[in-house]
């Protein structure tokens, strides 16, 4: 099993998908993170049900993330 901080380090500046607690999915390039697993994503697209929106750069609170998937 890979540790979350190690996974973030290995995927810095790469494309990832985040599943949030409210079932939204954010996909973008992981450009930064901190020790609380708060993340900065660039070129973000948000998907929920049948709608996709371009959001640009987003800061995500780590406690809202359920799953991180490298793309």
trRosetta pair geometry for C-beta under 8 A, 3 or more apart (Angstrom, degrees):
i j d omega theta_ij theta_ji phi_ij phi_ji
2 6 5.8 -128 -178 85 89 116
2 7 5.0 99 131 -65 123 102
3 6 4.4 80 66 10 92 112
3 7 6.9 -163 88 -12 44 87
4 7 5.6 -57 -148 35 31 113
4 8 6.5 32 156 -19 66 102
4 37 6.3 -15 142 -102 131 132
4 68 7.3 104 -142 27 89 134
5 8 5.6 -49 -149 34 35 112
5 9 6.4 38 151 -21 65 104
5 35 7.8 4 -111 -133 128 55
5 37 7.4 -109 -83 -82 74 91
6 9 5.6 -52 -149 35 32 114
6 10 6.3 28 154 -16 65 108
7 10 5.8 -57 -146 39 30 109
7 11 6.2 5 161 0 65 115
7 68 6.4 136 124 92 132 129
7 70 7.5 -133 -172 -43 98 109
8 11 6.2 -75 -144 50 26 95
8 12 6.8 55 154 -59 64 83
8 30 6.9 -148 -153 176 74 149
8 33 4.8 -56 179 41 139 164
8 37 7.0 -156 -56 -127 151 78
8 39 7.3 -137 -133 -98 122 111
8 68 7.4 -18 -78 149 78 169
9 12 6.1 -23 -157 -20 31 113
10 70 7.9 -47 106 -82 103 142
11 14 4.5 -100 -163 56 68 118
11 16 5.5 75 156 -67 140 121
11 30 5.4 62 122 39 94 146
11 68 7.7 177 54 155 158 121
11 70 5.1 -139 -104 -101 132 105
12 30 5.8 -101 -118 108 38 107
12 31 7.6 71 -164 -140 74 19
12 32 7.6 47 -138 -89 101 32
12 33 7.5 -118 -96 10 95 104
13 29 6.4 4 -155 177 38 107
13 30 6.8 -71 -23 78 20 72
13 31 6.5 61 -87 -109 60 55
14 29 6.8 -166 107 -143 11 75
14 30 6.3 -2 57 36 60 101
14 70 6.5 7 118 -145 130 98
14 71 7.6 -179 150 51 91 77
15 27 7.0 19 -175 -180 95 91
15 28 7.2 -134 -138 140 67 16
15 29 5.7 -46 -87 -90 56 66
15 30 7.9 157 -120 -1 10 80
15 70 7.5 95 87 -168 62 59
15 71 4.1 -61 113 61 105 119
16 27 7.2 -162 98 -142 40 59
16 28 7.1 -19 58 67 71 51
16 29 7.6 104 16 -129 77 23
16 30 5.0 34 10 -37 128 113
16 41 7.4 -114 61 -113 100 117
16 68 5.8 -10 -179 -171 129 90
16 69 6.5 147 -165 76 73 46
16 70 5.6 -47 -106 -105 81 44
16 71 6.1 -170 -101 -3 22 92
17 25 5.9 -4 -175 -175 104 104
17 26 7.1 160 -156 84 53 44
17 27 4.6 -19 -102 -96 79 87
17 68 7.6 153 79 -158 49 44
17 69 4.5 -16 60 62 98 102
17 71 5.8 94 -22 -58 94 109
18 25 7.0 160 79 -156 49 53
18 26 4.7 -7 54 58 102 95
18 27 7.7 -174 18 -76 66 40
18 39 7.4 178 -75 63 148 150
18 41 7.5 -124 -4 -52 129 151
18 60 6.4 44 119 -180 172 174
18 65 5.3 -68 -162 -128 114 105
18 67 7.2 160 -155 84 46 55
18 68 5.7 -13 -103 -104 74 68
18 69 7.8 -172 -75 22 29 74
19 23 7.4 -19 -169 -136 90 36
19 24 7.9 159 -154 84 47 41
19 25 5.7 -23 -99 -102 62 79
19 65 7.3 99 71 -162 53 64
19 66 4.6 -58 101 65 98 106
19 67 4.2 23 36 46 115 98
19 69 7.6 56 -18 -9 96 108
20 23 7.0 -52 75 23 74 13
20 24 4.8 -1 43 59 121 85
20 25 7.4 -160 8 -82 83 28
20 26 6.7 58 -32 -6 112 103
20 60 7.5 -125 -94 -150 112 123
20 64 5.2 -5 -149 151 96 97
20 65 6.3 -55 -105 -102 59 46
20 66 6.5 118 -164 2 9 94
21 64 5.3 -104 4 -158 106 62
21 65 7.8 -66 -32 -42 79 8
21 66 5.8 137 -77 -48 53 104
22 64 7.8 -19 -1 -165 90 104
23 48 6.6 95 109 -132 86 100
24 46 5.8 -12 -180 -166 120 100
24 47 7.0 150 -166 75 69 46
24 48 4.6 -49 -110 -71 78 112
25 46 7.2 147 80 -158 50 50
25 47 4.6 -17 63 61 102 98
25 48 7.1 162 19 -73 71 59
26 41 6.4 134 143 62 122 164
26 44 5.4 -15 -170 -161 102 113
26 45 7.4 157 -154 78 53 42
26 46 5.4 -21 -100 -101 74 72
26 47 7.9 -178 -79 20 29 70
26 55 7.5 -44 -134 33 105 144
26 58 6.6 -102 -158 74 145 154
26 60 6.8 -169 56 -76 159 141
27 44 6.9 147 76 -149 41 59
27 45 5.2 -14 60 57 94 91
27 47 7.3 26 -2 -3 106 109
27 71 6.8 60 -150 -49 109 150
28 41 3.6 101 83 166 129 113
28 42 5.8 174 170 72 115 33
28 43 5.1 159 -143 79 91 63
28 44 3.6 -45 -58 -90 141 65
28 45 6.8 158 -65 13 83 60
28 55 8.0 -77 -63 62 139 102
28 58 7.0 141 16 32 163 107
29 41 6.4 140 64 -161 41 70
29 42 4.6 -28 62 61 102 91
29 43 5.5 47 6 41 102 109
30 33 6.9 -9 -175 -38 109 108
30 39 6.2 -57 -136 -165 92 119
30 40 7.6 104 -163 77 51 56
30 41 5.9 -36 -94 -101 46 77
31 40 4.9 -63 70 104 92 102
31 41 6.7 141 11 -122 87 22
31 42 4.8 60 -30 -15 133 109
31 57 7.7 -39 31 -133 143 103
32 39 7.0 156 90 -158 54 51
32 40 4.0 19 53 37 96 118
33 37 6.3 -14 -171 -142 116 38
33 38 6.6 161 -152 81 63 48
33 39 4.7 -17 -98 -103 91 71
33 40 7.1 -146 -65 17 47 72
33 62 7.9 84 -157 -81 100 112
34 37 7.4 -84 71 -15 61 14
34 38 5.1 6 36 50 105 95
36 62 5.0 -170 134 21 73 140
36 63 7.9 -37 165 -33 103 86
37 62 3.0 108 90 -132 88 137
37 63 7.9 122 76 -43 108 47
37 65 6.8 -116 141 42 119 134
38 59 6.7 12 171 180 105 92
38 60 6.7 175 -160 88 60 53
38 61 5.6 -31 -112 -126 92 40
38 62 4.8 -87 -60 -26 45 92
39 59 7.3 170 88 -154 43 50
39 60 4.8 -7 59 56 91 102
39 62 6.8 108 -16 -81 83 75
39 65 7.4 57 8 -53 126 147
40 57 6.9 0 -175 -172 93 97
40 58 7.4 167 -152 85 50 44
40 59 5.4 -22 -99 -101 73 72
40 60 7.8 -177 -80 18 25 75
41 44 4.8 85 113 -77 115 111
41 57 7.1 173 90 -148 49 52
41 58 5.2 -8 59 58 95 91
41 60 6.6 29 -1 -8 110 116
42 56 7.6 -39 -154 169 57 51
42 57 5.1 -15 -110 -100 65 84
43 56 7.3 -21 -92 -142 27 32
43 57 7.9 17 -22 -73 37 60
44 54 7.4 132 88 -162 56 51
44 55 4.3 -36 89 64 108 105
44 56 6.4 -14 37 67 89 22
44 57 7.0 123 -1 -109 108 16
44 58 4.7 -13 0 4 164 120
45 52 5.7 5 177 -175 111 102
45 53 6.9 162 -157 80 62 39
45 54 5.6 -34 -101 -99 76 57
45 55 7.0 165 -102 11 22 86
46 52 7.0 161 81 -153 48 51
46 53 4.8 -11 55 58 99 93
46 55 5.4 63 -19 -30 108 126
47 51 7.2 165 -146 87 51 51
47 52 5.0 -14 -96 -101 82 81
48 51 6.0 -9 64 60 71 95
55 58 5.3 23 123 -55 130 121
60 64 6.2 -121 -178 67 88 118
60 65 6.3 76 144 -59 126 108
61 64 4.9 81 74 0 90 109
61 65 7.9 -165 96 -17 51 86
62 65 5.8 -55 -159 20 44 114
65 68 6.3 21 172 -56 131 91
